[in-house]
């Protein structure tokens, strides 16, 4: 989860040009869309904007004041040390932050001291489309715009998208864990055949059947739900194959949430015995097969967890 957006200034927040007069720097150009992203979008997401630059500029101080950027660090050539101190200052015993919580956007080789370790730590590294070649090679996001022309806004929207994606993954994981714990603690009186609704995103069915099938039996796969299968009694062979190694042999049934697939490729064989737990994701095409020549009835719980 990204908690900091660290920005270089010249060539990133600006077009990189320095306008000088008799009394020094007289003008910098900033992009309004970048400013909107920093001032409005970042606070909505709980992301702290940080500016670290090697130059000193009163114009930059004024711009940061307008955008409510409190973490402004000028005249910094060792940007990485400065960044580590900022991370430590915002960490606590309850919330320990590190480079994986940082997104950094810069345009020139001085920014590599931060971009490379952030990328290696699992954070986000970005640059404008007109950044130095060495920088582009070390970034996992190249903005569609030049520095000072909306590149930072591009990167902000990418960060927000990544954070929301991580939130959905965390939510799905939490749902799986709670559903698995619920299913494993079911009592015999909860195992009547049929469907049992638990909440809006989770239900389970209790099934009894005799596994059967041949090499021509189709696989099935789901789109909206993840399966948590727990065998109660008997033995069963589940064959699983990646959906990319199959081809559809039926249209998608939206009400029952499945599509049938066929494949001649070798599948992964999983033997289920009482208390075995098998989790099947949308990419896992699967089919039930008899384990032995003598077909025996099995009883199974199939939990269905709605995914985001």
N, C-alpha and C positions, 0 to 999 in steps of 0.2 A: 504494500500500500504506500503510495507516494504521499509524503507529508511536507516536502520542501520542493519549490521550484527555484533553482539557482540560475541566475542570468548574468552573462557577460553584457557589456554595454556597447562599445564601439564595434560596429559590424554585426551586432545581434539585435539590440534594442534600437540602434540607429543604423543609418546606411553606411557607416564607417568613415564618412568624411568629417574632417575637423576644420571648422571655419574659425580662423584666427584674425584678430585685429591688433591694434597697438597695445592694448591692455590685456592681451591673451585671448582665450577662447570666447567667441561671441555668439555662436549658434550651434545647436544640434537639432536634428530632425527625428522626431519620434512618430510612431504610427498609432492612430486613434484606436484601431482594432486591438492592437497589443495592449493598450492601456485599459480598454474595457475588459479584456480577459483577466488582467492582473487585478484590477480594482473590484470587479463584480463576480467573475466566475470562480477565481481561486478562493475567496472567503466562503462562498457557498459550499465548497468542497472541503473546507478545513485545511487548505494547503497554504503554507507560509511562503510568501515571495521573498527572495534574497537576491541582492545585487552584490557581486564581487567584481571589481575592476581594477586594472593596473593604473589607470589615470585618475586624476583629481579634477572635479568639475562642479562649480556652483550651479550650473544649469541642471546637472543630474540631480543634485540635492533638491532643487525645486520640483523636478519631475517626480521624484520618489515621494516627496511630501504630498503632491497632488494624488498619487496613486495609493497612498497609505502604506508605503513600503517602509517598515521600521528597520529591517536588517539591510543596511547599506554600508558597504565596506569599500573604501576607495584607497588608491595607492598601494594595492596588494599585488605583489608579484608571486608570492607563495600562496596561491589560492587554495591548495589542498589543506594546508594547516589551518587556514582561516575557516574553511568549511567544517573540518573536524571539530573545531571549538564551538561553532554554531550548533552542530548536532548535539554535542555534549550539554550545552546550555539548555536545550529544549528537551533533553531526556530526563527521566525520573526513575525511581525504583519501580514504579508501576508500568512505565512505558519506556522501554529502552530502544532508542532509535539508532540506525546505522546507515551506511551508504545505500542499502537496498531501498531505503525510504526517500531517496533523493532523485530528482530529475534535474539534469543540467543541460543548458543550451549555450553553446559558444561557437565561435567561427574561426579561431586561429590557433596556432600551435601552443600558445600559452595555456589554452583551455584543456589541452590533452592531459595535464597533470591531474585534472578532476574527471574528465570524461572517461578515460580508460579504467581507473579503479571503480568508478560508479557502474559502468557497464559490466565489469567482471563480477561485481557484488550483487548484480541482479536489479540495479536501479535502471533509470532511463537516461540515455544519452542522445542529445539531439543537436541539430545545427541547421542554419539557413541553407538554402539550395546553393548559394554562392560562397559557401565556406571554403577554407583551404582544403586541398585534396587530402592531406593527412588527417584532417578532422573528419571529413566525410567517411573515410575508411574505418574510423573508429566509433561511429555512431550507429545506433539501432533505429534512429528516426531522422529522416531528411525532410525538412519542411518544404512545402510547395512554393514558398515565397522567399525572397531575399531578406537579408537583415534590414531592419527599419521599414519593411513593407508588409508586415503581417506574419513573419516567421514565428515569432513568439506566440502569437494567437494560435497558429497551426499546432504548435507543440502543446499548448495548454489544452486544446480540445482532445489531442491524443492522450495526454495524461489522464484526463477525466474519463475517457473511454476505457482506458486500462484499469483505472480504479474501480469503475462500475463493474467491469468484467470480473475482477478479483472478488468484489462483493458477492456477485452471483455464485462464483465458485465456492466461496465460504458458506453461503446460505445452503447450497446443495449439499456440501459436505456435512453441515450440521443436521440437515434433514435425514441424510443417510444414516448417520450415527444414531440419532434418536429413533428412527424407524427400526434399525437392526436391534437395538436394545429392547424396544417394545416387543418385537416378534420373538426374540429369544426368551422372553419372560412370560409368554402366553401359557395359560394353564389348560388342562384337558377340556374343561368346560367352554373354553374359547375357541375350540377347534371343530365346531360344527361346520359341515360342508356348506360352501357358498361364499358370498361376498360379505365382508365386514368393513364398513366405513369407519375410519378413525378421525380424520379431519379433512379440510379442503384439499390438501395436497398429498394425502396418504390413505390408502386402503389396502386390505389384504384379502386373498381368497384362500380357502382350504379345499384342496382337490384330492380325489382318489381316482386312480386309473392304473391300467396295466401298460407300461411302456411297450411300444411296438414300432416297427419301421424297418426299412431297407435302405440301401445306398441311394435310392431314388427319392427318399422322403425329403421334402423341402425344409429349409431353415426358416425361422421367423425372426423378425427384428422389430423393435419399437422405436417410436420417435419422441413421445411426450413423457414416458415414464422409464425409470430405472427399475429393473427387477431385483428383489432380494429374495432368493429362493432358499428355503430351509426344508430339508427332508425330515419327516417325522418318523416314518417307518419304511422298511423295504430297502432296495438298492436300485440305483438308476445310473445310466451312462448319459451324460450331457456332452454333445459335440458342439464346439464353438469355433466360429471362423470369422475373420474380419470381413465386414460388409463390402470392403473394396475388392475382395476376392470372389465375389458372387455376382449374379445378375438376377434382376427381379423376374418373378414368374407370376405375380399378381399385382393388382393395383392396391394402393394404401387404403386400408379400412380405418377411417377416422374414428368411428365409434368404438371399435375394439382395439385401436392403436396398434396395428401390426401390418407388415408387408411380408409376403412369402418370397424366399430367394432359393436359387439352386446353384450348386457348385460341385465340381468334380475334384477340387483341390482337397488335400488332406486337412482335416480339422484337428483342433486340440481336443483330446478326450479327458473329461473330468468325471471321476466316479463319486457319486453322492451316496453317503450312508447316513443313518440317523444322526441328527445334529449338524450335518454338513451345511455350510452357508456358501452360497454362490451369488455374486453380484454381477448383473449383466447390464452393460451400458448400451446406448443406442447404436454403437458401432459393432456390437457383438451379436451376429446372427447365430442362432442356436436351435438345436433340435434334441428331443428326448428319444433315447434308444434303449432297447433292452440290454441289460448287462450280461445276462446268461441266456442259454437256450431255453431254459424253463422260465417262462414269463411269470412274474409275481406282481401282485398289486402293491402300489406304493401310496403313501399319504404324504402330501406336501403342502407347505405354506408358501404362497407367492405374494410377497409384499410389493406394492406399486407406489413408487415415490415420484411425484411430479417434479420435473426439473425446470429450472428457469432458463 
